[in-house]
Amino acid sequence: MAVQEKFQFLSNSLSLNLVNTEENRRGKRHDLLETGQQVYNWLEHMFSEQVIHAEQFSQNNHVNFPQESLSALKELRGLLRKGFEDIVDRQLVDEHWIHSLERYIHNAPFTFVIKENKLLPIPCGPYENALFSLIAYDALELLANGKLAILHRCSNPKCLWMFMDATGKRKWCSMKICGNRMKVARHQYRS
């Protein structure tokens, strides 16, 4: 019986939420998107948090997310992680990174509609291309709007997650997860 993955919601960013689908469990990297069903569950979570909307897809067929598309999704996640880590490390944004994300958008370009007084991008293309286009668009929009300047890594050195914080005071991806673990570890070390 497959274990139902519990996805954390750390941001309204689709691209950052995708990057955060890898985590460290007992010292080993664990992928939360190993199957099409897990991708479906992650997408349902993104829909429920209103990070993406049903109107953005001409076909709502993410139930049967094909294995070959899963590999492509992981490739996109790896590209995003590398770029985000470079940005957190205060390196210059790689032009190749930007052009690679632009190619994803080229495969499913956008039209736009107004929804709840916001401009909502609607990718034109097959479901998988539309999803990849929205993810790439989200990352490039974060870059263009300067929001990646507030991107941080969790202060837990074993944690793989990143988050955005404009205050500069936040240290943990989540106080419930890493914050409490690190406080307990610090307390045990002092005892």
BELWO-V245173 format. One record per residue. N is the residue number from 1. SS is DSSP state (H for helix, E for strand, C for the rest). PHI is phi in degrees with one decimal (NA if undefined). PSI is psi in whole degrees, -180 to 180 (NA if undefined). Layout:
# BELWO-V245173
N_SS_PHI_PSI + N_SS_PHI_PSI
This chain:
# BELWO-V245173
1_C_NA_128 + 2_C_-73.6_143 + 3_C_-82.6_134 + 4_C_-75.8_119 + 5_C_-74.1_143 + 6_C_-105.0_114 + 7_C_-89.8_133 + 8_C_-84.9_149 + 9_C_-115.2_102 + 10_C_-106.5_-8 + 11_C_-163.2_157 + 12_C_-84.4_9 + 13_C_-93.5_121 + 14_H_-62.7_-43 + 15_H_-67.0_-41 + 16_H_-69.2_-38 + 17_H_-63.1_-35 + 18_H_-65.0_-46 + 19_H_-58.1_-36 + 20_C_-82.6_20 + 21_C_-94.0_14 + 22_E_-120.3_139 + 23_E_-143.9_167 + 24_E_-99.5_122 + 25_E_-123.4_116 + 26_C_51.8_43 + 27_C_83.0_3 + 28_E_-122.1_143 + 29_E_-69.2_129 + 30_E_-121.9_129 + 31_E_-95.9_123 + 32_C_-83.8_-4 + 33_C_-122.2_64 + 34_C_-89.8_-23 + 35_C_-130.5_163 + 36_H_-59.6_-36 + 37_H_-64.6_-39 + 38_H_-66.5_-38 + 39_H_-62.8_-44 + 40_H_-56.8_-46 + 41_H_-63.3_-41 + 42_H_-63.1_-45 + 43_H_-63.3_-41 + 44_H_-59.7_-39 + 45_H_-64.3_-42 + 46_H_-65.5_-38 + 47_H_-64.3_-45 + 48_H_-65.9_-31 + 49_C_-85.7_0 + 50_C_59.4_35 + 51_C_-78.2_-36 + 52_C_-128.7_162 + 53_C_-131.1_147 + 54_H_-56.1_-34 + 55_H_-62.3_-17 + 56_H_-80.8_-3 + 57_C_-127.2_129 + 58_C_-73.6_-29 + 59_C_-122.2_129 + 60_C_-102.6_67 + 61_C_-117.3_37 + 62_H_-76.9_0 + 63_H_-62.5_-44 + 64_H_-103.2_66 + 65_C_-70.6_113 + 66_C_-66.1_149 + 67_H_-58.5_-40 + 68_H_-65.2_-31 + 69_H_-75.0_-30 + 70_H_-62.8_-42 + 71_H_-61.6_-42 + 72_H_-66.1_-37 + 73_H_-64.3_-41 + 74_H_-67.5_-35 + 75_H_-63.9_-43 + 76_H_-63.4_-42 + 77_H_-59.9_-43 + 78_H_-62.9_-41 + 79_H_-61.5_-46 + 80_H_-63.0_-46 + 81_H_-58.1_-46 + 82_H_-59.2_-47 + 83_H_-64.3_-44 + 84_H_-65.5_-41 + 85_H_-64.0_-40 + 86_H_-60.6_-42 + 87_H_-65.4_-44 + 88_H_-61.3_-35 + 89_C_-81.2_8 + 90_C_63.3_31 + 91_C_-88.0_159 + 92_C_-65.0_145 + 93_C_-68.0_128 + 94_C_-73.8_125 + 95_H_-60.3_-33 + 96_H_-61.4_-39 + 97_H_-60.7_-47 + 98_H_-62.6_-48 + 99_H_-64.0_-36 + 100_H_-63.8_-43 + 101_H_-66.9_-37 + 102_H_-62.7_-34 + 103_H_-64.9_-36 + 104_H_-61.8_-41 + 105_H_-68.0_-37 + 106_H_-59.0_-33 + 107_C_-73.0_-18 + 108_C_-151.5_76 + 109_C_-64.1_169 + 110_E_-106.9_150 + 111_E_-114.2_173 + 112_E_-136.0_149 + 113_E_-134.3_159 + 114_E_-91.3_127 + 115_E_-135.9_122 + 116_C_50.0_48 + 117_C_61.7_22 + 118_E_-127.4_149 + 119_E_-81.7_120 + 120_E_-107.9_118 + 121_E_-73.6_136 + 122_E_-120.0_105 + 123_E_-70.9_142 + 124_C_-105.0_111 + 125_C_156.1_178 + 126_C_-57.9_157 + 127_H_-51.6_-51 + 128_H_-62.7_-45 + 129_H_-62.3_-39 + 130_H_-63.0_-44 + 131_H_-62.3_-48 + 132_H_-61.5_-38 + 133_H_-63.8_-43 + 134_H_-63.6_-39 + 135_H_-65.1_-47 + 136_H_-64.1_-42 + 137_H_-59.2_-43 + 138_H_-60.0_-47 + 139_H_-63.7_-43 + 140_H_-68.9_-33 + 141_H_-67.0_-40 + 142_H_-60.3_-43 + 143_H_-64.4_-49 + 144_H_-63.8_-33 + 145_C_-89.9_6 + 146_C_73.4_11 + 147_H_-74.4_-20 + 148_H_-73.3_-10 + 149_H_-68.2_-19 + 150_H_-107.4_18 + 151_E_-80.4_135 + 152_E_-135.8_155 + 153_E_-90.3_151 + 154_C_-62.2_142 + 155_C_-73.1_-11 + 156_C_-75.3_114 + 157_C_-61.8_-18 + 158_C_-88.3_-13 + 159_C_-82.9_142 + 160_C_-98.8_-8 + 161_C_-80.6_152 + 162_E_-124.2_159 + 163_E_-151.7_166 + 164_E_-108.7_135 + 165_C_-147.5_115 + 166_C_-79.6_-20 + 167_C_-77.0_-27 + 168_C_78.0_4 + 169_C_-97.4_-24 + 170_C_-72.7_137 + 171_C_-113.3_-25 + 172_C_-114.5_152 + 173_C_-59.8_-40 + 174_C_-154.6_133 + 175_H_-63.8_-35 + 176_H_-65.8_-32 + 177_H_-97.4_-83 + 178_H_-75.2_-36 + 179_H_-58.7_-50 + 180_H_-65.8_-40 + 181_H_-60.7_-45 + 182_H_-70.0_-36 + 183_H_-64.9_-43 + 184_H_-62.9_-46 + 185_H_-60.8_-42 + 186_H_-64.9_-41 + 187_H_-64.9_-43 + 188_H_-65.1_-36 + 189_H_-65.0_-39 + 190_H_-74.3_-26 + 191_C_-74.0_NA
